[in-house]
């Protein structure tokens, strides 16, 4: 999870290089193609995918302030370790957009990941009846959902993502236990036990 931070610091160790050093620009069929450094974009995407697959948000709104603080901190780190683009024959706005977009994704996904992975709050347990099971398929993967009845302060039935092994063992009509956590950073999350 720390790879983008370490990469920014390591890349910026020698005399504050330009931000363009973080973007590879190649020609593809006569057009410029922008590729953000692998130590930023790959971890950002991987962390985001894992977080969305493994954890259920209690409320997306509770992530706004901690995620924004992390994004600002990442921008400050970028500004401290790298110079702004002064001269470039390439489109500066695309360079900034590509880089800041990946930092934004990493900041929010990383914040939520730290919140869940390092959470040592006391777990609250809620029973919920399984109403339905569905599988959402895409070209590359399948996501397994279990629809549960209202539980705790959730007053409506909702679909919760589960691992394929859990999906196979859970039966419609069965009561499952939902583990509710406060989160290390105060961002509540939950999962089916």
Short mmCIF file of the C-alpha atoms (twelve columns), coordinates in Angstrom:
data_MODEL
# 
_entry.id   MODEL 
# 
loop_
_atom_site.group_PDB 
_atom_site.id 
_atom_site.type_symbol 
_atom_site.label_atom_id 
_atom_site.label_alt_id 
_atom_site.label_comp_id 
_atom_site.label_asym_id 
_atom_site.label_seq_id 
_atom_site.Cartn_x 
_atom_site.Cartn_y 
_atom_site.Cartn_z 
_atom_site.pdbx_PDB_model_num 
ATOM 1   C CA . UNK A 1   0.000   0.000   0.000   1 
ATOM 2   C CA . UNK A 2   2.954   2.312   0.529   1 
ATOM 3   C CA . UNK A 3   4.497   1.793   -2.933  1 
ATOM 4   C CA . UNK A 4   3.228   5.077   -4.489  1 
ATOM 5   C CA . UNK A 5   4.507   7.085   -1.507  1 
ATOM 6   C CA . UNK A 6   7.900   5.362   -1.574  1 
ATOM 7   C CA . UNK A 7   8.041   5.753   -5.370  1 
ATOM 8   C CA . UNK A 8   7.313   9.497   -5.256  1 
ATOM 9   C CA . UNK A 9   10.012  10.019  -2.626  1 
ATOM 10  C CA . UNK A 10  12.566  7.809   -4.410  1 
ATOM 11  C CA . UNK A 11  11.870  9.438   -7.804  1 
ATOM 12  C CA . UNK A 12  12.212  12.898  -6.274  1 
ATOM 13  C CA . UNK A 13  15.410  12.265  -4.288  1 
ATOM 14  C CA . UNK A 14  17.770  13.686  -6.872  1 
ATOM 15  C CA . UNK A 15  17.157  17.388  -7.368  1 
ATOM 16  C CA . UNK A 16  13.371  17.601  -7.626  1 
ATOM 17  C CA . UNK A 17  12.755  16.365  -11.187 1 
ATOM 18  C CA . UNK A 18  9.823   17.674  -13.204 1 
ATOM 19  C CA . UNK A 19  6.436   16.040  -12.800 1 
ATOM 20  C CA . UNK A 20  6.830   14.895  -16.418 1 
ATOM 21  C CA . UNK A 21  9.352   12.332  -15.130 1 
ATOM 22  C CA . UNK A 22  6.342   10.450  -13.698 1 
ATOM 23  C CA . UNK A 23  4.566   10.205  -17.054 1 
ATOM 24  C CA . UNK A 24  5.771   8.179   -20.038 1 
ATOM 25  C CA . UNK A 25  4.662   9.786   -23.279 1 
ATOM 26  C CA . UNK A 26  4.756   7.640   -26.420 1 
ATOM 27  C CA . UNK A 27  3.438   8.009   -29.948 1 
ATOM 28  C CA . UNK A 28  0.608   5.661   -30.889 1 
ATOM 29  C CA . UNK A 29  -0.749  6.031   -34.446 1 
ATOM 30  C CA . UNK A 30  0.403   9.646   -34.571 1 
ATOM 31  C CA . UNK A 31  -1.129  10.586  -31.202 1 
ATOM 32  C CA . UNK A 32  0.555   11.088  -27.865 1 
ATOM 33  C CA . UNK A 33  -0.193  8.347   -25.337 1 
ATOM 34  C CA . UNK A 34  0.248   9.173   -21.632 1 
ATOM 35  C CA . UNK A 35  1.138   6.426   -19.153 1 
ATOM 36  C CA . UNK A 36  1.506   7.186   -15.448 1 
ATOM 37  C CA . UNK A 37  4.456   5.575   -13.661 1 
ATOM 38  C CA . UNK A 38  3.696   1.961   -12.739 1 
ATOM 39  C CA . UNK A 39  4.470   2.541   -9.065  1 
ATOM 40  C CA . UNK A 40  1.466   4.895   -8.957  1 
ATOM 41  C CA . UNK A 41  -1.191  3.553   -11.322 1 
ATOM 42  C CA . UNK A 42  -0.860  -0.200  -10.738 1 
ATOM 43  C CA . UNK A 43  -1.128  -0.048  -6.911  1 
ATOM 44  C CA . UNK A 44  -3.957  2.504   -7.181  1 
ATOM 45  C CA . UNK A 45  -6.029  0.185   -9.369  1 
ATOM 46  C CA . UNK A 46  -5.140  -2.981  -7.444  1 
ATOM 47  C CA . UNK A 47  -5.995  -1.448  -4.064  1 
ATOM 48  C CA . UNK A 48  -9.243  0.007   -5.404  1 
ATOM 49  C CA . UNK A 49  -10.374 -3.328  -6.856  1 
ATOM 50  C CA . UNK A 50  -9.511  -5.264  -3.683  1 
ATOM 51  C CA . UNK A 51  -11.207 -2.723  -1.413  1 
ATOM 52  C CA . UNK A 52  -14.398 -2.733  -3.475  1 
ATOM 53  C CA . UNK A 53  -14.470 -6.542  -3.570  1 
ATOM 54  C CA . UNK A 54  -13.563 -7.208  0.078   1 
ATOM 55  C CA . UNK A 55  -15.327 -4.537  2.135   1 
ATOM 56  C CA . UNK A 56  -18.793 -3.010  2.276   1 
ATOM 57  C CA . UNK A 57  -19.074 0.732   2.925   1 
ATOM 58  C CA . UNK A 58  -21.438 1.800   5.675   1 
ATOM 59  C CA . UNK A 59  -21.618 5.220   4.041   1 
ATOM 60  C CA . UNK A 60  -19.568 6.646   1.185   1 
ATOM 61  C CA . UNK A 61  -19.944 10.086  2.761   1 
ATOM 62  C CA . UNK A 62  -17.877 9.054   5.776   1 
ATOM 63  C CA . UNK A 63  -14.899 8.569   3.409   1 
ATOM 64  C CA . UNK A 64  -14.969 12.108  1.993   1 
ATOM 65  C CA . UNK A 65  -13.008 13.947  4.712   1 
ATOM 66  C CA . UNK A 66  -10.303 11.297  5.415   1 
ATOM 67  C CA . UNK A 67  -9.879  10.619  1.674   1 
ATOM 68  C CA . UNK A 68  -9.591  14.321  0.882   1 
ATOM 69  C CA . UNK A 69  -6.997  14.800  3.618   1 
ATOM 70  C CA . UNK A 70  -4.974  11.907  2.173   1 
ATOM 71  C CA . UNK A 71  -5.289  13.322  -1.359  1 
ATOM 72  C CA . UNK A 72  -4.071  16.738  -0.189  1 
ATOM 73  C CA . UNK A 73  -1.164  15.077  1.630   1 
ATOM 74  C CA . UNK A 74  -0.233  13.163  -1.554  1 
ATOM 75  C CA . UNK A 75  -0.379  16.411  -3.588  1 
ATOM 76  C CA . UNK A 76  1.865   18.125  -1.019  1 
ATOM 77  C CA . UNK A 77  4.303   15.191  -1.208  1 
ATOM 78  C CA . UNK A 78  4.269   15.464  -5.005  1 
ATOM 79  C CA . UNK A 79  4.873   19.227  -4.817  1 
ATOM 80  C CA . UNK A 80  7.745   18.801  -2.316  1 
ATOM 81  C CA . UNK A 81  9.507   16.061  -4.304  1 
ATOM 82  C CA . UNK A 82  8.879   17.286  -7.884  1 
ATOM 83  C CA . UNK A 83  8.875   20.573  -9.793  1 
ATOM 84  C CA . UNK A 84  5.853   21.820  -11.682 1 
ATOM 85  C CA . UNK A 85  5.999   21.541  -15.462 1 
ATOM 86  C CA . UNK A 86  7.672   24.661  -16.802 1 
ATOM 87  C CA . UNK A 87  8.588   23.614  -20.319 1 
ATOM 88  C CA . UNK A 88  7.013   20.733  -22.158 1 
ATOM 89  C CA . UNK A 89  6.159   20.090  -25.768 1 
ATOM 90  C CA . UNK A 90  3.371   17.804  -24.588 1 
ATOM 91  C CA . UNK A 91  -0.087  18.697  -23.292 1 
ATOM 92  C CA . UNK A 92  0.431   19.755  -19.654 1 
ATOM 93  C CA . UNK A 93  -3.237  19.396  -18.731 1 
ATOM 94  C CA . UNK A 94  -3.244  15.701  -19.757 1 
ATOM 95  C CA . UNK A 95  -0.087  15.095  -17.742 1 
ATOM 96  C CA . UNK A 96  -1.593  16.695  -14.637 1 
ATOM 97  C CA . UNK A 97  -4.980  15.045  -15.165 1 
ATOM 98  C CA . UNK A 98  -3.431  11.571  -15.544 1 
ATOM 99  C CA . UNK A 99  -1.201  11.919  -12.523 1 
ATOM 100 C CA . UNK A 100 -3.694  13.613  -10.194 1 
ATOM 101 C CA . UNK A 101 -6.438  11.185  -11.244 1 
ATOM 102 C CA . UNK A 102 -4.296  8.231   -10.195 1 
ATOM 103 C CA . UNK A 103 -3.269  9.958   -6.961  1 
ATOM 104 C CA . UNK A 104 -6.952  10.652  -6.259  1 
ATOM 105 C CA . UNK A 105 -7.861  6.985   -6.779  1 
ATOM 106 C CA . UNK A 106 -4.934  5.838   -4.630  1 
ATOM 107 C CA . UNK A 107 -5.737  8.330   -1.856  1 
ATOM 108 C CA . UNK A 108 -9.332  7.269   -1.408  1 
ATOM 109 C CA . UNK A 109 -8.777  3.528   -1.910  1 
ATOM 110 C CA . UNK A 110 -5.687  3.546   0.319   1 
ATOM 111 C CA . UNK A 111 -7.481  5.461   3.063   1 
ATOM 112 C CA . UNK A 112 -10.370 3.011   3.037   1 
ATOM 113 C CA . UNK A 113 -7.958  0.070   2.925   1 
ATOM 114 C CA . UNK A 114 -6.011  1.296   5.958   1 
ATOM 115 C CA . UNK A 115 -9.318  1.968   7.724   1 
ATOM 116 C CA . UNK A 116 -10.480 -1.620  7.250   1 
ATOM 117 C CA . UNK A 117 -7.250  -3.626  7.334   1 
ATOM 118 C CA . UNK A 118 -5.880  -2.059  10.515  1 
ATOM 119 C CA . UNK A 119 -9.227  -1.742  12.302  1 
ATOM 120 C CA . UNK A 120 -9.062  -3.098  15.840  1 
ATOM 121 C CA . UNK A 121 -12.431 -1.763  17.022  1 
ATOM 122 C CA . UNK A 122 -14.820 -4.061  18.837  1 
ATOM 123 C CA . UNK A 123 -17.016 -5.944  16.379  1 
ATOM 124 C CA . UNK A 124 -20.788 -5.684  16.679  1 
ATOM 125 C CA . UNK A 125 -22.763 -8.703  15.485  1 
ATOM 126 C CA . UNK A 126 -26.157 -8.521  13.765  1 
ATOM 127 C CA . UNK A 127 -28.241 -11.492 12.587  1 
ATOM 128 C CA . UNK A 128 -29.917 -11.112 9.187   1 
ATOM 129 C CA . UNK A 129 -32.058 -13.483 7.144   1 
ATOM 130 C CA . UNK A 130 -30.890 -14.280 3.605   1 
ATOM 131 C CA . UNK A 131 -33.590 -13.270 1.111   1 
ATOM 132 C CA . UNK A 132 -31.861 -13.984 -2.199  1 
ATOM 133 C CA . UNK A 133 -28.543 -14.760 -3.905  1 
ATOM 134 C CA . UNK A 134 -27.303 -13.377 -7.226  1 
ATOM 135 C CA . UNK A 135 -24.190 -13.490 -9.356  1 
ATOM 136 C CA . UNK A 136 -23.067 -10.509 -11.403 1 
ATOM 137 C CA . UNK A 137 -20.880 -11.616 -14.301 1 
ATOM 138 C CA . UNK A 138 -18.574 -9.529  -16.435 1 
ATOM 139 C CA . UNK A 139 -16.090 -10.542 -19.116 1 
ATOM 140 C CA . UNK A 140 -13.290 -11.062 -16.603 1 
ATOM 141 C CA . UNK A 141 -14.863 -11.844 -13.264 1 
ATOM 142 C CA . UNK A 142 -17.953 -12.719 -11.293 1 
ATOM 143 C CA . UNK A 143 -19.185 -10.973 -8.168  1 
ATOM 144 C CA . UNK A 144 -21.339 -12.898 -5.708  1 
ATOM 145 C CA . UNK A 145 -24.083 -11.158 -3.747  1 
ATOM 146 C CA . UNK A 146 -26.297 -12.194 -0.887  1 
ATOM 147 C CA . UNK A 147 -29.427 -10.110 -0.295  1 
ATOM 148 C CA . UNK A 148 -30.236 -9.856  3.412   1 
ATOM 149 C CA . UNK A 149 -33.214 -8.524  5.333   1 
ATOM 150 C CA . UNK A 150 -33.024 -5.328  7.385   1 
ATOM 151 C CA . UNK A 151 -30.441 -5.513  10.187  1 
ATOM 152 C CA . UNK A 152 -29.093 -3.136  12.844  1 
ATOM 153 C CA . UNK A 153 -29.787 0.404   11.691  1 
ATOM 154 C CA . UNK A 154 -30.191 -0.712  8.051   1 
ATOM 155 C CA . UNK A 155 -33.949 -0.537  7.579   1 
ATOM 156 C CA . UNK A 156 -34.116 -1.915  4.046   1 
ATOM 157 C CA . UNK A 157 -32.945 -5.200  2.511   1 
ATOM 158 C CA . UNK A 158 -29.557 -4.911  0.815   1 
ATOM 159 C CA . UNK A 159 -27.124 -6.869  -1.323  1 
ATOM 160 C CA . UNK A 160 -23.754 -7.652  0.258   1 
ATOM 161 C CA . UNK A 161 -20.793 -8.910  -1.750  1 
ATOM 162 C CA . UNK A 162 -19.326 -12.225 -0.564  1 
ATOM 163 C CA . UNK A 163 -16.563 -14.604 -1.661  1 
ATOM 164 C CA . UNK A 164 -17.562 -17.402 -4.029  1 
ATOM 165 C CA . UNK A 165 -16.907 -19.988 -1.304  1 
ATOM 166 C CA . UNK A 166 -19.300 -18.166 1.054   1 
ATOM 167 C CA . UNK A 167 -21.869 -17.848 -1.709  1 
ATOM 168 C CA . UNK A 168 -21.899 -21.622 -2.201  1 
ATOM 169 C CA . UNK A 169 -22.416 -22.389 1.506   1 
ATOM 170 C CA . UNK A 170 -25.048 -19.741 2.316   1 
ATOM 171 C CA . UNK A 171 -28.642 -20.803 1.670   1 
ATOM 172 C CA . UNK A 172 -31.721 -18.646 1.034   1 
ATOM 173 C CA . UNK A 173 -33.801 -18.455 4.236   1 
ATOM 174 C CA . UNK A 174 -30.749 -19.040 6.438   1 
ATOM 175 C CA . UNK A 175 -29.725 -16.486 9.075   1 
ATOM 176 C CA . UNK A 176 -26.222 -15.079 8.670   1 
ATOM 177 C CA . UNK A 177 -24.217 -12.927 11.043  1 
ATOM 178 C CA . UNK A 178 -23.080 -9.507  9.862   1 
ATOM 179 C CA . UNK A 179 -19.902 -8.192  11.477  1 
ATOM 180 C CA . UNK A 180 -20.081 -4.416  11.854  1 
ATOM 181 C CA . UNK A 181 -16.844 -2.478  12.490  1 
ATOM 182 C CA . UNK A 182 -16.262 1.186   13.395  1 
ATOM 183 C CA . UNK A 183 -13.036 1.416   11.352  1 
ATOM 184 C CA . UNK A 184 -9.580  2.660   12.324  1 
ATOM 185 C CA . UNK A 185 -10.320 6.131   10.892  1 
ATOM 186 C CA . UNK A 186 -13.965 6.177   11.995  1 
ATOM 187 C CA . UNK A 187 -15.283 4.979   8.620   1 
ATOM 188 C CA . UNK A 188 -17.751 2.174   9.445   1 
ATOM 189 C CA . UNK A 189 -17.746 -1.009  7.361   1 
ATOM 190 C CA . UNK A 190 -19.249 -4.490  7.547   1 
ATOM 191 C CA . UNK A 191 -19.013 -7.995  6.168   1 
ATOM 192 C CA . UNK A 192 -20.866 -11.294 6.390   1 
ATOM 193 C CA . UNK A 193 -19.153 -13.622 8.845   1 
# 
